[in-house]
Amino acid sequence: MAADPAPEPIVREAKDFIPTRKYAPVKGTSVGILVSKVQDAMGRDGRSGPPDAMGFSTGGNSYRWVYWPVSEKPLITNLQVEVGLKGGKKKVYSSLSMANAPLVKAKGIDDAYALVEVKVNDGEGAPAGEGFVATDMTRLDGTKKYPLKLPAVVEEVQKLYKKHVDGEKKAIETAMVGVQKKVLKDRKVTGPRESKEIMYLTWIPENERVRIAFITRITDGAYTTIKGGGARPLPLPVVPPGGAPAGANRLALRPPPPPRDFEIRIGVMFGVELGMAYEVDAKGKIVATEVLPIKSFSQELAPPPGGGIRGGLPGGGPAK
């Protein structure tokens, strides 16, 4: 792989950098990236799932959940799945789990990242949506056609991205001071300062490249901590007449237990975001880069509405 990224990177906007709820139909046999540790990237879409579940992305679209046929200890039973590129037709899979490292290892996939060819819904494909059933899977990276070793590629671009962020430290601090003065004025910062990095991988079939994008979000603020818990949030989930539908997680349809006491951070949060993306060809060479410039933001962290705040706020009013 090339030691340095392309000298003239393309500058992008945040909305184009990592997709948000962007889905497209998937053909019956599709090439894409199978990824572990997708929770942070999916969290940007407001989605969550088992911590060990893997995601799949192709064509620059959001990660899709990958359901995996199993013969023992299924997580999901009798799931009705829409098949075909346009949907409308449904197929029932009697015993499924979510793709994870132990399950895909049987297909020779023993790394956190892999370029794979997937048989989608028994070769019938899937419409745009959040998941599909992988009825077969073959690893492609490290083969004659695709000689790149994806885990090594990821490790290398992570080093390059760290170097990029380290080089931006002075500009980051200047931006943080500027947004702090703008939103807090004379209020003091309470902290803590926090930094979170999200990595997203996808396959670009048009030019057979892997795209690896990073966004770093650095936050600080003037916060107050209040107590929550003791009241059940409304409205409660309702079990439909006749019981839960086939394939539904019946536990998820039961009313949740009252939440335990917990702490809620309210106040004003401010921070900056920045990022880089790298496109890597089938041989493992970086052929293009994209820059997400430093951009500041602020957000009011209000207490949740309705019940759930034990005792309310001091004085009965909103945080100032």
N, C-alpha and C positions, 0 to 999 in steps of 0.2 A: 504494500500500500504506500502511496505517496507520503513523504514525511511532512509536507506542508499543504494546507488547503489552497484552493484557487486564489490568485492574488486580487481578483476584483469581484468580491461577493455581491450578490443581489440583496437589496434592502427590502424587507417585507414588513407588513403590518401584523399586529398580534392576532387579528381575527383570521388571517390566512396561514398562521404558523403551525398550530396544532388544531385539528378539526374539532368542532363541537357538534355532536349529534348529526354527523354527516354520514349517510348510508347510501349504498347503491346495491342493485342486484348482484348476486355472485353466481357465476356459471357453475355448471355441474362439476367441472374440474377446474380448479383455480389455484394460481400460485400467489403466495403471500408470505407474510412474516408471522410466525408464532412466537408470542412473547410472554414471559413470566412477569410478575410484579407489575400488573397493569392498574392497580387500584388508584394510584394518584392521577394517572391520565384519565381514567374513567370517572374519577371524582369531579373533574372539570365539567362532565356531562350530567352530573347529579346521579350517577349510577354507582352501585356497589355490589359486591358478590363475595364468595369465599376467598380468603386471602391467598390461597394457593392456586386459584383458577387462572387459566391462561387466556389470552386474547389473540385475535387474528386480524390483520389489516392488509388490504391491498388497494391500490388506486388512490392513495391519499385519504382514505375514509377512516372514520372512527373505528376503534377496536370493536370486534364482535365477539360475543361469548361463543365458545366452542363446546357443544354437547358431545359426549363420548359414549357410545354403546358399551354397556358392561353386563356381565352375567351374574355378578354378585354384588350385594350391598348397594343398590341403586340409590342415587340422591333424588331422582325424579322418575316417576312411573307413569306410563300411558300418556305421554306428552303429545299433543296435537301440534304438528309443525306445518306451516305453509311451505309448499315446495313450488318450484318453477320460478322463472325470472319475474313473472307478473303476479305470482301468488294466486289465490283463489282455490287452488287444490290443496287438500290437507292429507297428511300422512301421520299415522300414530306410531310412536316409538315406545315400546313397552318398558325399557330399562335403560336409564341413562345416568351419567354423572357429568361433572364438568371436567374438561381436559385439564390435567395437572401433570407435574413432572413424573410421578410414578406410572401413570397411565400411558403417557406418550413414549416412555422409555422402551416399551415393547415394540415400538416402531423405529428404534435406533436413534431417538431424539433424547439426548442426555445433557443438553445445554439450556441455558435460560433463554437463548435466542436462536431461531433457526429459520432458514428459508425453506418452505415446504410446498408441496403440491397436495391439495386436499380434494377428496371426493366429497362433494357437498350434497347431503340429503340423498344418498344412493345415486348420485350422478344427475339428479333432477334439478339441482341448483336451488337458489333461494332468492326471494324478493328482498328489497331494501328492508332492513330491520336490524335488531340487536343481537341475533344469534342464528346458528344453524347446527345441524348434526354432522359431524365429521365421520363418515362411514369408512374412510380409508385415508391414509396420510403417508407421504414419502418425503424424506429429507432431501433437499437439493444442494444446499451449500456444501462445498468441499468435493463436489463432483467435477467431472471433466467439463461439463457445460457451464457450471457455476463454481469456479475454483475458489472464490472468496470463502474465508472461514468467518462466519458472522460473529461468533463470540470475540475473536481477535479484533475484528473491525470495530465492534462496539467499544472494546477496551481502549483502542487507539484514539477514537474520536472523543471519548470521555477525557482523555489526557489533553487533547487539543482544546476542548471546551473549557477545561479548568484553567488552562493557560490564558484563554481569552478572557474569562471572568477575572482572573488575577490582574490582567492588564487594564481592566476597567475599574479597579478599586477606587482610584481618585475621582473618576467621573461619577461613580455610584454614590460616594460620600457627598459630593457636591449636590447631586440631585436629591439625596435624602435630607440634607440640611435645608434645601430650598423648599421642598414640599412640607417639611416640618414647620417652618416659619409661616408658610401660607395658611395651613389648616389649624395649627395650634396657637399661633400668635404668642401670647405670654404664658400659656399653659406649659407645665413641665412634662417632659417625657417620663413615663413610668417604666417603659419596656415590658417584657424583654424584647430585644431585637432578635428576629428569627429569619432563617433562610431556608427555602424549600426549592428543590430542583425536580423538574419533571422531564422525563425522557420519553419520546414517542418514536416508534419505528413503523415504516410502511414500505411496501413494494410498489414501484412505478412500472407497470407492465409495458408501457409504450417504449421506454428506452432501456428496460431491464436494469434498473438501478434500485438500490436500497436508499431510502431517505431516513436519516436519523436527526431528529430535532430536539433541542433542549430549551426549556424556559426556566430561568431562575427568578424567584419572587422573594424579595427581601422586605420585611415589614417591621414596623415599630409602632408605638402609639402611646396615648394617654388613656389608661384603662382603670376601671374599677371592677372588682370581682364581687358578684352577688351570689346568693344561694338559690338553687333551683331544686325541683323535685317535690314529692309529696302529693302531686295532683296528676291525674291521668290526662294526657292531651286529647282534645276533641277535634274532629269527630272520630269515633272508633271505627275500625274496619268492620264491614258487615259481611257476614256469610250469606251468599245469595240463596234464594229459595231452592230447596232440593239439595242443598249442600254445595260443597266446593266443586268446580268443574274438573273434568279429567285432566290429570297432569299438573294441577295446581299444588302449590305447597300449602297444605292444609293448616300447618302451624302458623303460616303467615297470615291466615285469614281469621285467626282467633284474636279476641281482644288482648292487647299486651298487658302485662302486669303493671301496676303503678310504678313509675320510675323511682329509683333511689335518689337520695340527695346527691346533688352534683353542683359544681361551680360554673358560673357563666361569666364570661368576660364581656363587659360593655364599655363604651367610650368611643374614641376616635382612633382608627388605624390608618396609617399612611405607609407608603413604601414605593418601591420601584420594581419594574420587570425588565429583563433583558434576555436575549437568547441567540442561539446560532443553530443552523441546520447544515448537514453535510450529505451530499449525494455521492454514493460509492458504486462503481460499476461492478460487473460480474467477476472481475479479476481482483477486486479489493482495492482499487485505486480511487482516491477522492477526485472527483471530476467537477464538482460545483459546490459552492457554499452560499448560504443566505444569512443575513444578519437581521436580528430583531433589535432595533436601537433601544437604549435606555429610555424608559417612560415612567413618569411618576403617577401615582393615584392616591386617593384617600377614600375612606369608607366609614360611615357611622355604624357602630355596632350597637343596635338597640336590643332591649330585652325581648324575648319571644312574646307574642300576643297571647291573651287569655290566661288560662291556668298554667301551672308549671313553675311559677315563681313563688316559692314558699315565703309568705309574709309580705310580698310585694317589695317595692323600693322605698327607701327612706323618704318620708314626706308624701308618699303616695303618687309621686309624679315621675316623669321620665328622667333618665340620667342627663346631666348637663355637661 
